[in-house]
Structure formats: C-alpha cells, structure tokens
C-alpha cells in the first residue's frame, strides 16, 4: 500500500514539478531565488551551473536537506565539498539522495571550474541511479557544461547545458531531462543587492522564466526571494553567517502542492575569510 501511494504521487508530481530531477534541486541557496542563480556571484551551490563554484574562494564543506510535500518519502539529503586545487581551478564533489526504499534517486557529481581571464568554465560528471524495492535499478552517467563571465562591472552572464549528451535510463528515452539555461545577474548596489533573471528550456518540455532578488542588509544576514513561471512557484529565503559557518533556510510555495522546506549549511575549512 505504501509503495502504491508513493508511486502514485510520483506520477502526479511531474505535472507541477520543475523539469529536472529533485537531485538538481538540493541547494537552498539556489532555491531561495527561484533557481535563478546561474550567473550569481553570491550563490553557494554546487548542484547547478558548474562555473559558479568559482564563488567558493576557500575550501568548504556543504550539506543540505529538503522536506517536500509534507511527506518524508520525498525528502532529499546532500553533502559535498569544494576544494581550490590551484589558483585558476576549483573542484567540487557532491552526493545526493531523494526518496526512500520504495523509490529513490541518487547521484554523485564531480565538478571542475577553470578560470580563463575573467571567464569561468565549468564541467560536471554525474553518475545517476534510480530504483526501489519493487523496481529495477537503473544507472546512467550525464555531463553538464557551464560558463559565467562579466559583461560589465555590475552585470554577469551565465549559461548551462545539463545532460548535454542526452543520456537516459534504458526504460525511457527522456527519463533524464536535457535542458538549457541562460541568464544574467545585475548588481545595482555593490555587495548588497543582486537581481537575477534566467530563461530555462527543457529539450523535450516547457520553457520557464526564473527571477530572483538577493539582498544583504548587513554582512551577516542575507534575504532572498524569487519566482518561476513553470510550474508557478514562489520562493523565500534567509541566510545567516557566523564566522566560518553559514546557514540558509528556504520556503517554496506552489499553486497545487504543499510547501517545501529546504535547509542548507556550508562551513569554511580554511582560516582566511571567504570573499
């Protein structure tokens, strides 16, 4: 009975859920501005555009938890690490799991970001798995590419292709979506306010517009809000930084489904403060 309930909800959810897997929605930092952070200089995410792991100036540990649809079966847990390997190169490793024994998705992602002049180039290799108690276990590997570069001193462009090779699980051609995102981040008030705008298109699906606002009234506190058009949802977040520890809490609200709660934390490992 429990398995039937979970699978029924999983069939219903795609009508209102974002095109990509829940494994790509593990970051509270990204969720806080409606996943519009593809070009952001403030985002602390290693699950989206691999080029913006350049935002981590120091070695850091990350963890995240998402409680979705008022049911523990739809929770997502993640943990990761970011390491500056050399001056122009940063590497991140992320592990994430969605679901429970009845149905689950899990992935391990290795990302590399390389700086060339003022341009950041990113590449992610992802090993995906999907299965459950009464389901066959399927595995596949995907590749993502991304770029972030300044257009002006206060304007930054970002772009990403997720699953560029269009790989999939064997049971369905588009079981792992391929989508393209491009967007900008504009800072009208340096170090305090950032406006984000992103257009997302799934190759076999719908377009979506993402818009977000990041505001930092004081260095220790940040406030965020965002919206996406498909599915229509609103996002609200608050972040708090104390010495080397930062905590982020986000609420996602959609038109048809229960409220989602996301919690994220990252810890700087080095002595030098992050820029």
Rosetta silent file (secondary structure, phi, psi, omega in degrees, C-alpha in Angstrom):
SEQUENCE: XXXXXXXXXXXXXXXXXXXXXXXXXXXXXXXXXXXXXXXXXXXXXXXXXXXXXXXXXXXXXXXXXXXXXXXXXXXXXXXXXXXXXXXXXXXXXXXXXXXXXXXXXXXXXXXXXXXXXXXXXXXXXXXXXXXXXXXXXXXXXXXXXXXXXXXXXXXXXXXXXXXXXXXXXXXXXXXXXXXXXXXXXXXXXXXXXXXXXXXXXXXXXXXXXXXXXXXXXXXXXXXXXXXXXXXXXXXXXXXXXXXXXXXXXXXXXXXXXXXXXXXXXXXXXXXXXXX
SCORE:     score description
SCORE:     0.000 S_00000001
   1 L     0.000  -44.249 -178.887    0.000    0.000    0.000 S_00000001
   2 H   -64.269  -41.186  179.435    2.777    2.417    0.929 S_00000001
   3 H   -64.297  -41.883  178.773    4.658    1.693   -2.299 S_00000001
   4 H   -60.856  -41.102  179.046    1.485    2.243   -4.345 S_00000001
   5 H   -62.371  -47.731 -178.044    0.929    5.610   -2.624 S_00000001
   6 H   -62.178  -45.603 -178.550    4.467    6.789   -3.275 S_00000001
   7 H   -66.748  -34.616  178.099    4.415    5.745   -6.933 S_00000001
   8 H   -64.111  -42.713  178.838    1.020    7.383   -7.468 S_00000001
   9 H   -67.095  -37.755  178.960    2.297   10.695   -6.134 S_00000001
  10 H   -63.959  -31.806  176.104    5.437   10.410   -8.272 S_00000001
  11 H   -71.501  -35.465 -177.453    3.226   10.067  -11.339 S_00000001
  12 H   -75.821  -38.405 -172.574    1.189   13.119  -10.289 S_00000001
  13 H   -59.192  -42.457 -176.137    4.078   15.389   -9.338 S_00000001
  14 L   -55.440  -20.894  177.079    5.685   15.864  -12.799 S_00000001
  15 L   -67.567  -21.109 -175.888    2.645   17.872  -13.906 S_00000001
  16 L  -127.528   -2.560 -176.151    3.601   20.565  -11.413 S_00000001
  17 L   -96.612  160.344  179.366    7.271   19.961  -10.656 S_00000001
  18 L   -63.113  148.342 -174.427   10.317   21.513  -12.268 S_00000001
  19 L   -55.683  -40.488 -175.932   11.577   19.609  -15.335 S_00000001
  20 L   -77.493  165.190 -179.587   14.833   18.480  -13.796 S_00000001
  21 L   -61.815  155.165  174.705   15.220   15.788  -11.179 S_00000001
  22 H   -61.730  -21.281  177.109   14.841   16.613   -7.492 S_00000001
  23 H   -65.160  -20.423  178.069   18.545   15.769   -7.258 S_00000001
  24 H   -93.644    6.096  179.836   19.179   19.029   -9.094 S_00000001
  25 L  -123.365   41.335 -175.805   17.121   20.959   -6.532 S_00000001
  26 L   -93.010  -12.166 -173.253   19.135   20.162   -3.415 S_00000001
  27 L   -92.549  121.076  174.460   20.628   23.616   -2.857 S_00000001
  28 H   -65.299  -34.172  178.442   18.856   26.009   -0.501 S_00000001
  29 H   -60.904  -44.263  177.951   20.999   28.797   -1.943 S_00000001
  30 H   -69.052  -43.017 -176.529   19.641   28.152   -5.454 S_00000001
  31 H   -63.790  -30.375 -173.350   16.062   27.604   -4.297 S_00000001
  32 L   -62.496  -27.722  178.602   15.948   30.904   -2.396 S_00000001
  33 L  -113.474   27.743  176.417   15.880   32.946   -5.627 S_00000001
  34 L    70.945   30.468 -179.115   13.742   30.555   -7.682 S_00000001
  35 L    58.354   38.048  179.428   16.742   28.716   -9.186 S_00000001
  36 L  -105.437   21.050 -170.272   17.747   31.932  -10.965 S_00000001
  37 L   -95.560   21.610 -173.913   21.343   31.879   -9.661 S_00000001
  38 L   -61.145  -25.543  179.509   23.066   30.638  -12.831 S_00000001
  39 L  -118.048    6.475 -172.395   25.188   33.814  -13.016 S_00000001
  40 L   -66.985  142.591  173.901   25.109   34.854   -9.356 S_00000001
  41 L   -91.030   -6.299 -178.105   28.271   35.912   -7.532 S_00000001
  42 L  -105.808  -15.909 -176.058   26.584   35.117   -4.191 S_00000001
  43 L   -61.573  136.985  175.253   25.237   31.615   -4.823 S_00000001
  44 L  -115.391   60.098 -177.240   26.731   28.845   -2.694 S_00000001
  45 L  -120.759  140.421  173.156   25.550   25.955   -4.839 S_00000001
  46 L  -121.151   18.331  179.930   27.481   23.054   -6.357 S_00000001
  47 L  -111.758   -2.769 -178.886   24.432   21.372   -7.921 S_00000001
  48 L  -110.354 -125.426  179.048   23.677   23.903  -10.674 S_00000001
  49 L   -61.685  116.641 -178.046   25.956   25.759  -13.083 S_00000001
  50 H   -65.803  -16.334  179.838   29.419   24.218  -12.519 S_00000001
  51 H   -71.970  -24.080 -175.891   31.029   27.535  -13.461 S_00000001
  52 H   -90.657    8.339  167.639   29.753   29.272  -10.323 S_00000001
  53 H   -69.818   -6.907  171.392   31.624   27.024   -7.929 S_00000001
  54 H   -62.654  -17.943  178.150   34.159   29.798   -8.541 S_00000001
  55 H   -66.309  -19.927  177.730   32.168   31.655   -5.845 S_00000001
  56 L   -87.046  106.924 -179.168   33.897   29.464   -3.261 S_00000001
  57 L   -84.373  -18.304 -178.088   37.229   31.166   -2.627 S_00000001
  58 L  -129.981  160.957  176.060   38.192   28.754    0.143 S_00000001
  59 L   -60.429  134.682 -174.554   37.832   25.044    0.833 S_00000001
  60 E  -145.150  149.738  170.105   34.320   24.380    2.191 S_00000001
  61 E  -104.944  142.237 -179.730   32.022   21.586    3.339 S_00000001
  62 E  -129.656  150.062  172.623   28.342   21.697    2.370 S_00000001
  63 E  -147.630  153.811 -179.311   25.218   19.855    3.460 S_00000001
  64 E  -151.242  153.985  176.797   21.552   20.179    2.599 S_00000001
  65 E  -144.821  131.266  176.866   18.135   18.781    3.449 S_00000001
  66 E  -123.748  126.180  177.487   14.833   19.310    1.620 S_00000001
  67 E  -108.038  110.678 -170.889   11.490   18.225    3.086 S_00000001
  68 L  -113.892  142.206  169.438    8.959   18.125    0.246 S_00000001
  69 L    59.870   27.147  177.049    5.178   17.710    0.012 S_00000001
  70 L    55.381   34.169 -179.362    4.767   17.093    3.773 S_00000001
  71 L  -146.376  127.290 -177.422    5.987   13.524    3.392 S_00000001
  72 H   -62.627  -21.448  179.790    9.348   12.061    4.418 S_00000001
  73 H   -65.155  -17.720 -177.961    9.380    9.833    1.311 S_00000001
  74 H  -108.447   21.498  177.415   10.092   12.931   -0.780 S_00000001
  75 L   -78.811  150.381  175.886   12.987   14.246    1.269 S_00000001
  76 E  -124.724  133.393  176.032   16.352   14.958   -0.319 S_00000001
  77 E  -121.068  144.835 -179.748   19.683   14.849    1.505 S_00000001
  78 E  -148.553  155.032  175.322   23.008   16.029    0.139 S_00000001
  79 E  -150.476  144.820 -177.958   26.614   16.554    1.211 S_00000001
  80 E  -158.701  173.904  179.284   29.577   17.949   -0.656 S_00000001
  81 E  -143.499  144.382  175.090   32.989   19.534   -0.574 S_00000001
  82 E  -121.882  132.860 -179.195   34.688   22.280   -2.611 S_00000001
  83 E  -132.191  123.168  169.044   38.471   22.481   -2.926 S_00000001
  84 E   -73.036  112.242 -176.951   40.579   25.140   -4.671 S_00000001
  85 E   -80.197  -43.376  176.865   43.169   22.920   -6.402 S_00000001
  86 E  -148.289  177.073 -175.164   45.224   25.756   -7.887 S_00000001
  87 L   -53.457  -44.756 -179.351   44.755   29.460   -8.438 S_00000001
  88 L   -95.950    3.448 -171.022   42.503   29.129  -11.537 S_00000001
  89 E  -126.207  136.126  172.864   40.917   25.742  -10.708 S_00000001
  90 E  -131.742  144.411 -177.529   38.264   24.603   -8.237 S_00000001
  91 E  -127.295  139.357  176.237   36.860   21.099   -7.794 S_00000001
  92 E  -131.181  150.897  176.036   33.667   20.001   -6.042 S_00000001
  93 E  -131.240  127.683 -176.103   32.211   16.624   -5.124 S_00000001
  94 E  -131.122  134.825  172.204   28.501   16.228   -4.307 S_00000001
  95 E  -121.340  133.737 -177.966   26.437   13.223   -3.213 S_00000001
  96 E  -141.509  149.447  178.990   22.638   13.467   -3.098 S_00000001
  97 E  -142.101  132.675  177.571   19.715   11.103   -2.470 S_00000001
  98 E  -119.252  139.109  173.672   15.986   11.594   -2.978 S_00000001
  99 E    97.479 -159.506 -178.666   13.208    9.276   -1.752 S_00000001
 100 L  -143.171 -158.029 -176.806   13.200    6.136    0.372 S_00000001
 101 L   -66.937  -31.229 -179.071   13.260    2.349   -0.052 S_00000001
 102 L   -66.229  -42.079  176.528   10.043    2.324   -2.105 S_00000001
 103 L  -153.827  136.128  178.969   11.513    4.674   -4.709 S_00000001
 104 E  -147.871  155.132  166.252   14.755    6.589   -4.773 S_00000001
 105 E  -125.234  142.003  173.977   17.083    8.620   -6.957 S_00000001
 106 E  -147.572  155.884 -176.382   20.701    9.184   -6.036 S_00000001
 107 E  -153.584  152.438  169.694   23.699   10.746   -7.698 S_00000001
 108 E  -124.257  129.263 -175.661   27.353   11.547   -7.263 S_00000001
 109 E  -125.449  130.477  174.389   28.660   14.600   -9.113 S_00000001
 110 E  -113.083  122.007 -177.155   32.245   15.684   -9.728 S_00000001
 111 E  -122.578  146.054  177.651   32.615   19.253  -10.999 S_00000001
 112 E  -130.896  132.877  176.618   35.614   21.254  -12.179 S_00000001
 113 E  -121.527  130.525 -178.744   35.736   25.022  -12.723 S_00000001
 114 E  -124.540  131.988  179.824   38.611   26.688  -14.569 S_00000001
 115 E   -94.811  126.716  175.860   39.201   30.421  -14.805 S_00000001
 116 E  -123.181  102.893 -172.419   40.423   31.826  -18.118 S_00000001
 117 L    65.687 -122.147  176.761   40.909   35.570  -17.777 S_00000001
 118 L  -101.499    7.650 -178.789   37.614   36.828  -16.361 S_00000001
 119 E  -102.451  137.996  177.533   35.640   33.869  -17.738 S_00000001
 120 E  -111.657  127.178  179.031   34.791   30.776  -15.687 S_00000001
 121 E  -112.864  134.180 -176.807   34.258   27.456  -17.480 S_00000001
 122 E  -128.787  148.057  178.289   32.647   24.505  -15.672 S_00000001
 123 E  -139.977  134.400  177.798   32.200   20.800  -16.320 S_00000001
 124 E  -126.147  136.096  172.106   30.265   18.220  -14.253 S_00000001
 125 E  -112.642  123.234 -174.455   30.276   14.445  -14.489 S_00000001
 126 E  -121.427  131.309  172.988   27.244   12.859  -12.810 S_00000001
 127 E  -107.552  116.573 -172.160   26.575    9.203  -12.054 S_00000001
 128 E  -108.655  149.153  175.417   22.814    8.719  -11.575 S_00000001
 129 E  -142.040  142.738  177.890   20.804    5.849  -10.125 S_00000001
 130 E  -139.410  137.200 -179.507   17.072    5.214   -9.878 S_00000001
 131 E  -179.597 -168.459 -179.718   15.285    2.264   -8.290 S_00000001
 132 E   179.309 -179.221 -175.277   13.198    0.898   -5.450 S_00000001
 133 L   -59.378  -41.402 -177.704   12.002   -2.185   -3.563 S_00000001
 134 L  -115.849   25.248 -178.894    9.837   -3.478   -6.406 S_00000001
 135 E  -125.996  152.270  173.415   11.588   -1.659   -9.260 S_00000001
 136 E   -69.841  144.119  176.269   14.590   -2.408  -11.396 S_00000001
 137 E   -87.109  124.046  179.452   17.686   -0.373  -10.548 S_00000001
 138 E  -113.680  142.193  177.169   18.794    1.803  -13.466 S_00000001
 139 E  -131.195  148.617  177.579   22.106    3.666  -13.736 S_00000001
 140 E  -157.508  164.802  178.179   23.383    6.236  -16.168 S_00000001
 141 E  -123.313  139.653  179.516   26.052    8.942  -16.479 S_00000001
 142 E  -129.073  160.384  178.028   25.495   12.530  -17.601 S_00000001
 143 E  -127.917  132.956  175.772   27.697   15.512  -18.421 S_00000001
 144 E  -117.258  147.359  173.960   26.886   19.180  -17.750 S_00000001
 145 E  -129.210  150.406  179.760   28.748   22.237  -19.022 S_00000001
 146 E  -153.148  162.274  179.101   28.522   25.841  -17.874 S_00000001
 147 E  -145.655  148.146  173.189   30.043   29.282  -18.242 S_00000001
 148 E  -143.786  132.746 -178.178   29.964   32.540  -16.280 S_00000001
 149 E  -154.567  149.591  178.828   31.553   35.811  -17.371 S_00000001
 150 E   -79.220  136.293  172.189   31.229   39.546  -16.701 S_00000001
 151 E   -94.993  -38.504  174.709   29.597   41.733  -19.344 S_00000001
 152 E  -138.309  177.878 -179.436   30.056   44.918  -17.317 S_00000001
 153 L   -62.705  -28.445 -178.172   31.442   45.648  -13.877 S_00000001
 154 L  -115.375    9.269 -176.464   27.968   45.105  -12.369 S_00000001
 155 E  -131.058  127.736 -176.992   26.491   42.663  -14.912 S_00000001
 156 E  -126.308  139.992  179.245   27.334   38.958  -15.244 S_00000001
 157 E  -106.915  140.558  175.553   26.184   36.387  -17.801 S_00000001
 158 E  -135.328  148.453  177.730   25.722   32.690  -17.099 S_00000001
 159 E  -150.681  150.968 -176.853   24.750   29.724  -19.279 S_00000001
 160 E  -154.770  144.807  169.135   24.493   25.981  -18.768 S_00000001
 161 E  -122.234  120.658  179.925   23.511   22.804  -20.593 S_00000001
 162 E   -99.560  132.283 -176.114   22.535   19.934  -18.308 S_00000001
 163 L    58.681   58.054 -173.431   22.912   16.409  -19.669 S_00000001
 164 L   -64.256  -27.168 -179.825   24.433   17.673  -22.910 S_00000001
 165 L   -86.280   -3.382  177.629   24.860   14.140  -24.333 S_00000001
 166 L    57.766   40.731  174.724   21.152   13.370  -23.725 S_00000001
 167 L   -73.785  161.150 -175.379   21.838   10.092  -21.965 S_00000001
 168 L  -154.865  166.480  169.491   18.920    8.328  -20.300 S_00000001
 169 L   -71.287  157.411 -172.838   17.851    5.279  -18.362 S_00000001
 170 L   -66.550  -27.735 -172.607   17.081    2.296  -20.580 S_00000001
 171 L   -76.327  -17.456 -176.232   13.336    2.207  -19.901 S_00000001
 172 L  -153.674  138.238 -173.481   12.556    5.668  -21.379 S_00000001
 173 L   -62.173  -43.868 -175.943   14.239    7.945  -23.915 S_00000001
 174 L  -107.876   32.122 -176.936   13.851   11.215  -21.946 S_00000001
 175 L   -67.596  -23.752  171.316   13.976    9.766  -18.429 S_00000001
 176 L  -115.508  107.289 -172.100   16.915   12.094  -17.599 S_00000001
 177 L   -64.131  150.211  167.987   15.975   15.537  -18.946 S_00000001
 178 L  -110.841  127.839  178.593   18.278   17.715  -21.027 S_00000001
 179 E  -144.329  157.693 -176.020   17.765   21.411  -20.567 S_00000001
 180 E  -119.120  135.617  176.776   19.429   24.705  -21.410 S_00000001
 181 E  -129.986  142.047  171.517   19.591   27.752  -19.176 S_00000001
 182 E  -144.000  144.207 -176.390   20.882   31.244  -19.790 S_00000001
 183 E  -169.681  178.453 -178.294   20.621   34.278  -17.564 S_00000001
 184 E  -132.264  158.804  171.587   22.121   37.370  -16.012 S_00000001
 185 E  -131.862  126.834 -174.894   22.898   38.735  -12.565 S_00000001
 186 E  -121.550  131.766 -179.744   22.926   42.506  -12.061 S_00000001
 187 E  -111.598   89.659  177.363   24.294   44.343   -9.017 S_00000001
 188 E   -70.513  -26.790  176.083   22.827   47.875   -8.835 S_00000001
 189 E  -122.768  106.850 -173.903   24.173   48.189   -5.298 S_00000001
 190 L   -56.620  130.187  176.127   27.608   46.625   -4.998 S_00000001
 191 L    67.723    7.889  179.828   27.859   43.906   -2.300 S_00000001
 192 L  -127.765  -38.966 -173.045   24.280   44.484   -1.123 S_00000001
 193 E  -134.962  132.615  175.283   21.741   43.808   -3.889 S_00000001
 194 E  -133.769  131.886  176.522   21.696   41.398   -6.824 S_00000001
 195 E  -106.523  131.917 -174.344   18.879   40.948   -9.360 S_00000001
 196 E  -122.403  139.900  178.264   18.741   37.617  -11.191 S_00000001
 197 E  -144.166  128.201 -175.678   16.912   36.611  -14.370 S_00000001
 198 E  -138.719  140.327  169.627   17.090   33.204  -16.122 S_00000001
 199 E  -110.319  129.146 -178.488   15.335   31.521  -19.048 S_00000001
 200 E  -122.433  137.091  179.026   15.217   27.714  -18.895 S_00000001
 201 E  -136.671  118.320  172.282   14.130   25.329  -21.657 S_00000001
 202 E   -80.573  135.925 -175.256   13.873   21.584  -21.387 S_00000001
 203 L   -57.160  -40.641 -178.308   14.619   19.997  -24.762 S_00000001
 204 L  -107.411   22.551 -174.742   11.516   17.778  -24.597 S_00000001
 205 L  -145.756 -147.993 -172.071    9.445   20.069  -22.408 S_00000001
 206 L   -94.419  162.623  171.059    8.367   23.570  -21.454 S_00000001
 207 E   -88.088  155.179  175.981   10.107   26.916  -21.098 S_00000001
 208 E  -143.824  146.438  174.756   10.337   28.624  -17.728 S_00000001
 209 E  -109.962  130.214  178.591   11.293   32.089  -16.545 S_00000001
 210 E  -117.642  132.260  177.415   13.116   32.429  -13.223 S_00000001
 211 E  -136.015  135.942 -177.823   13.544   35.774  -11.447 S_00000001
 212 E  -145.431  160.059  177.412   15.176   36.373   -8.080 S_00000001
 213 E  -130.856  129.672  174.258   16.433   39.031   -5.699 S_00000001
 214 E  -115.530  125.979 -178.688   19.350   38.681   -3.285 S_00000001
 215 E  -132.398  131.069 -179.605   19.707   41.394   -0.626 S_00000001
 216 E  -121.733   91.494 -177.320   22.353   41.634    2.081 S_00000001
 217 E   -65.406  -35.604  175.344   21.444   44.428    4.530 S_00000001
 218 E  -137.193  159.269 -175.127   24.431   43.577    6.755 S_00000001
 219 L   -57.709  -27.471 -175.052   27.386   41.226    6.124 S_00000001
 220 L   -88.693  -13.659 -174.590   25.985   38.537    8.469 S_00000001
 221 E  -127.592  138.241  173.291   22.412   38.408    7.089 S_00000001
 222 E  -132.688  145.183  179.192   21.015   37.879    3.584 S_00000001
 223 E  -122.993  139.645 -178.238   17.406   37.893    2.375 S_00000001
 224 E  -137.960  153.802  170.245   16.171   36.316   -0.853 S_00000001
 225 E  -151.939  156.878 -179.031   13.011   35.898   -2.854 S_00000001
 226 E  -165.374  169.436  179.125   12.225   34.503   -6.261 S_00000001
 227 E  -147.174  148.146  169.869    9.593   33.179   -8.648 S_00000001
 228 E  -130.553  151.195 -170.974    9.481   30.725  -11.529 S_00000001
 229 E   -92.689  -24.020  179.292    6.740   30.510  -14.118 S_00000001
 230 L  -139.815  111.604  -10.553    6.638   26.759  -14.856 S_00000001
 231 L   -72.425  158.840 -178.585    5.456   25.446  -12.613 S_00000001
 232 E   -66.157  122.874  179.643    4.360   28.659  -10.926 S_00000001
 233 E  -152.743  153.457  177.011    6.065   28.880   -7.543 S_00000001
 234 E  -117.314  148.897 -174.510    7.315   31.463   -5.060 S_00000001
 235 E  -134.321  138.386  179.730   10.485   31.221   -3.019 S_00000001
 236 E  -138.627  133.269 -177.060   11.589   32.950    0.177 S_00000001
 237 E  -143.916  158.272  174.115   14.900   32.543    1.958 S_00000001
 238 E  -140.490  138.692  178.979   17.097   33.871    4.732 S_00000001
 239 E  -124.461  146.602 -179.747   20.777   33.276    5.308 S_00000001
 240 E  -134.702  130.576  179.927   22.936   33.817    8.383 S_00000001
 241 E  -118.254  126.675  178.737   26.734   33.797    8.532 S_00000001
 242 E  -131.716  107.869 -175.440   28.642   33.449   11.788 S_00000001
 243 L    56.782 -114.194 -176.642   32.412   33.248   11.473 S_00000001
 244 L   -97.358    1.228 -175.750   33.067   30.253    9.195 S_00000001
 245 E  -111.837  131.194  175.666   29.554   28.776    9.317 S_00000001
 246 E  -124.109  136.550 -179.512   26.663   29.838    7.084 S_00000001
 247 E  -125.511  139.647 -176.519   23.092   28.545    7.373 S_00000001
 248 E  -131.325  130.979  176.482   20.311   29.014    4.831 S_00000001
 249 E  -123.953  134.410 -174.364   16.571   28.347    5.251 S_00000001
 250 E  -136.168  142.585  171.366   14.125   28.465    2.331 S_00000001
 251 E  -115.327  131.237  173.686   10.380   28.036    1.799 S_00000001
 252 E  -112.014  130.470  178.322    8.996   27.054   -1.610 S_00000001
 253 E  -123.520  131.805  176.597    5.308   27.595   -2.343 S_00000001
 254 E  -123.381  170.881 -173.022    3.498   26.313   -5.435 S_00000001
 255 L   -71.115  -32.657 -170.684   -0.059   26.593   -6.682 S_00000001
 256 L  -116.905  -21.636 -171.595   -1.079   22.962   -6.237 S_00000001
 257 L  -110.604  161.176  179.538    1.385   21.190   -3.920 S_00000001
 258 L   -62.660  163.710  179.727    2.272   21.558   -0.223 S_00000001
 259 L   -65.946  140.311  174.359    5.001   23.910    0.954 S_00000001
 260 E  -103.750  146.163  178.295    8.592   22.672    0.693 S_00000001
 261 E  -122.493  130.007  179.343   11.256   23.442    3.284 S_00000001
 262 E  -125.120  138.635  178.151   14.974   23.487    2.472 S_00000001
 263 E  -129.396  130.016  179.266   17.873   23.856    4.862 S_00000001
 264 E  -132.677  151.530  178.596   21.472   24.319    3.777 S_00000001
 265 E  -146.487  140.134  169.838   24.764   24.825    5.548 S_00000001
 266 E  -136.409  147.387 -175.374   28.340   25.362    4.484 S_00000001
 267 E  -126.863  125.261  174.703   31.474   25.585    6.574 S_00000001
 268 E   -74.407  133.786 -178.982   34.764   27.168    5.518 S_00000001
 269 L   -92.995  -24.143 -177.796   37.699   24.923    6.264 S_00000001
 270 L   -91.519  166.956 -176.509   40.489   27.464    5.839 S_00000001
 271 L   -76.920  -32.393 -177.064   41.412   30.289    8.157 S_00000001
 272 L   -70.811  137.371 -179.781   41.029   33.030    5.591 S_00000001
 273 L   -70.014  146.195  178.829   37.524   34.528    5.382 S_00000001
 274 L   -68.861  147.862  179.735   35.590   33.947    2.153 S_00000001
 275 L   -89.283    0.000    0.000   35.362   36.827   -0.275 S_00000001
